[in-house]
Amino acid sequence: MRITANQKQEIANATLVKLDALANRRQVWQRDFFDKSNKGLYALLSECLGMYCVFQASVTTHFRQMTGHFRVSVTTCFRISVTA
């Protein structure tokens, strides 16, 4: 069976419609799930970093108190803020 030019065009058009639908679904997925998931992940990581900074400061303070070592050391921790 031979495919006519009209049939080829119909197949091409149907394929493009399906590809456009897939592209739209991907955009919706990214907007609704992926981006929200990333924001949630970064919020969680930010809390982990904050806990680490608190723990590190506590250990440093305790060490200084125990050893009488008062040399100044500067450690900066950044709190990452993620808004939904």
Secondary structure as GFF3:
##gff-version 3
##sequence-region A 1 84
A	DSSP	alpha_helix	5	29	.	.	.	ID=ss1
A	DSSP	pi_helix	30	34	.	.	.	ID=ss2
A	DSSP	alpha_helix	35	67	.	.	.	ID=ss3
###
